[in-house]
C-alpha cells in the first residue's frame, strides 16, 4: 500500500491527470469553431481537396521513416525511455523503485509510439500552415503524458486491490485506447473545418434508461469474457510486449462483436419481429436522380412490383436534379406504364442530392415516406416488410433494411461488399436496433415518418453523409431507428477500385462530418446511438491511419531488432491469427444468410480492408484545415470584436 507521502504524490498525480483530461476534453464541445457559415439545415464549408494517392503514399513513406527512427535510435532507445518514464513516475508514488521497474518492463509501448509517430507523419504530410502543423505536434507530448498516467493508474490499482500482474497490460491498453480516441477526436475537431454542432435540443427526456442499461450489461459481460480469453492466449503464445500488444489489439473488435451477439440474444428473447398485418397505409416514395439513365427503369419497375406485393396506395415522386442524359424521358415512360403504383417526375436545378430530396418530400402527403437512391432496386416484399415496424411501435421514426449488391455478382468487389453488408446490416446494426443504437439508415433505402421529416426541415444540404445526419437528427427528436434484415433491397456496387475509392472517400468525409455535428461532448449523449455507437464507429475510422502506423512500426521492430520472441516470421503468424476475431463473425453471417458461395472469396477480405483504410487515409488528408489564430491583445480580452478569437478559441486550437 502507498505510504502517507505516497498518498500525497498520488493525489498530485490524480490532479495532474484531471488537468490533462480537461485540456483534452474542453475542445471536444466544438464551441470555438466558426468554419461552418451555414444556418439551419444548410451547411456552408470550404471545398475539400481532391483525393490524392501521392499524398497518402507520402504519409506511408514518412511513417516508415519515422518508425525506423523510433526503433533504430540507440541513444536513447525510445521504448526503454518511455518505460523508464513510467517507472520513475510510479516509483515517486509507491516508493518502490524495483517493483516500478519490473512493472514498466512488462509494458508494450507500441500504442504511445504509434500515436506519436502518426502525429509526426500527419504534421509533415497534411497540407496546412506552419502554425497548424505545430498544433498537431503539440498533441504528442499530451498523449505521452496521458499514457504514462494511465500506466501508473493501472499499477496503483493493482497495488491497492492486490490484482495480479497479468491483467495489468489489458487494463492499461484499454485506458490508453480510450485516451487515444479522445486525443484523435480532439485533433480532428481542432484541426479540420467541420459542420457546426447540431442546434437540435434533445427530446428524449430520460426514456433511454432501459436501452442504456441493457447495452452496459452486454458490454461488461463481453469485456469480461474477452479479457479471460486474452489472458489465456498470452499465457500460451508468449509474454513478449509486441505479442501481447498484437493480441490485445486484435481482440478489441472481439469486444464489440460479442456485445452485438449478446444484443441479438436479448432481441430474440424480448419478442417477435413485427409481421405484416391487414393494414395498408398509403406510401410515398421519393427518388433523387442525376444522370441515372442506366438503371432508373429497373428501379421504377421494381417499385411497381413492390407496390403489387404491398397492396396499398403507393405514389412515386422522382426529382430529376438537372440530368443531361435521358433520365427524365425514361422515368416518365416507366411511370406511365405503372400498373400498381402511381408517380410523377419533377425537375430540379442540379442543386445536389439533399435539395432534390427536399423538393420531392414537399410533394408528399402520405404518413410514411420511402427514400430510395436511383441506382437501387427493391425486393417485391420491401414495403410490406418495413411498414409493420412503424405500426408496431409509435416511437419508430425510421426503418432500414438489408441492402445487398445487385445480382448476379460479377466482380470481387461485389463479393466483398456483400460480405460487408451481411455483417454490418445483417448483424451489427440489427443488434443495435435492440437498444436504438443505429447511427445511420443508409440513403439507398430509408423509410421514415413524413411528419418527423417535415418538422426537422428535411435533409441537410452542404455536407457528406446526409443520410447519417438525418438518422441522428431524428434520434435527437426522440424517434427510434430500426434495421429489418429480413427485408432486402438491392444497390449498385462500385465496379472498379477507382469507383470504390470515390465512394469510400466520400463516406470517410461523411463520417467525420456527422460525428462532429453530433459530438456527444458538445450537445450531450441522449441514448446509446450517441454515447456508444457514434464514438465507436467514428473512432474506428479516425484512428484508421494510426493502425497503419502500428503495423509499420511492428514490422520495422522485427526487421531492425529481431529476437527469438519477435521476428518477421513470428510477426506474420501473429498478424494472421489476429485477423481471425474479425473474420469469424463475418463467416457466421454468411452462413446465417445462406450466402456460402462467398466463402471462396474470403482470402480477399484482407486486401479489401487495406484498401478501405487507405481511402480513409486519403479523406483524412483531404479535409480542409483551420487557421491558427494569434492570441488577442490584453485590451481586447473583455469585449472581443466580431470575427476575432476568444481566449477559449486559442486554448482549443
C-alpha angles and dihedrals in degrees: 000000000000117000124239089268087046090054089053091050090047090053090052089048092052091048091051090049091052092051092050091048090051090053088050098041104045098066090052089077088068096213092137102060121096096174092116110073094178131098137212111349093351124090119196115193134154113266116272121237122260117261111270126198092190090054093049091044089051089054091054091047092051089046090055091049093048091046090052090051093049093051100036099044106111106181098071109007101217097214090052090043090056092048090049090052090053091046093049093048092047095046090053087060103037098032088222108110095175095054090044091053093047090052094046092052090060092059121104102216094191096111095055089044092048094049092047091046091048091053091050092050092045092050090053099044106031111097100241143121122279090253092054091048090053090049089053091051090049088069090067099071089040092058093043089054092048091046093051090050090050091052092048092047090054092051093048090048089054093047092049098046099033091242114169118251096245098077093045096090089049093054093042093051091048090053092044092049091051091048089045090055090050091049093050089048089051091048092049096047095046096041108043136057104246139167117280120261111274114268091212114118116220116257098183093102100193097311092125100071093104094050091046092050094048093048093045091052092048091048093050093048091048092047091051094050095046091047090055090049092049092053091051092049093048091051093052102034099041143271100249108137094238093049090048091050094050091049093049093044092051093049093053090085089045089066093059094040092053089046089056090050090054091047089052089054090050090050092050092049094042099065149303126299111256111261129202114275134185095282117102109178119189116272136202123204119202122196128185111205135183119171093337099145092128096065111010095098092053091052094048092048090050090052090054090052091048089050089054090052091047098051097205134095112295122182124187124209112188117187113202103208096209099298118190095203132061096287095119096047094047092046093049091050092049093048091048089056094054116132102178106021134045128220153167137207118222129186128242129185102240093269096145137272096290093053091048090051092049092050090053092044090055089062094053124104104166123103093238126046129193118206112202129177116234095241094059137086131208131231113236090248097048100105093040091050098048103044097064090066090061093045094047095053124027089200092066109103102169136023131197132187138206107287115203133177116269113264142273097053111223106169137045088246089061089057095045092049091049090053090047094050095045089055098039102041101019094049118009102038092035088057092045089054086073091069100026092254100136107130098191138019099200121241092235086081125358129157119197144162110268094216091057093049093047092049089050091052098247127270122346116251126213105035138081116252101038089163093058090046090051092051094048093044091054088047092057088050089059101260120134125227123219133189114207106197092181088073119068136204126181130225142180116263126208107273095207141027088255092058091044088053092054091048096049093042089057092045092049092055091043093054092049092047095047094049091049089052094051101030107162089218093063108038102017131259108266101183140348094294091067105035098038120016101035094051091041097050094038091047091051091054096042094048092047092101088053088058089058089054093049091054093046091047093049091048093050089047090057093047100045101033106028117181134170088257094044127034138124095275093050091045091053092050095047091045091052092049090047089064094060097081089058094044099048098068090045090053090048091052091050091054094044093054092041097241095132092147086076092065092080088062095051095105088066092061093086096056089043090054090048091053092049091053091047091052089047088054089052091054091048091054093045101055113105117255130227123242120246111239122211116240115268121254112261092251090063096051096091100049111019113201121235111277096022124108125255127222087258091055092052090047091051097047 
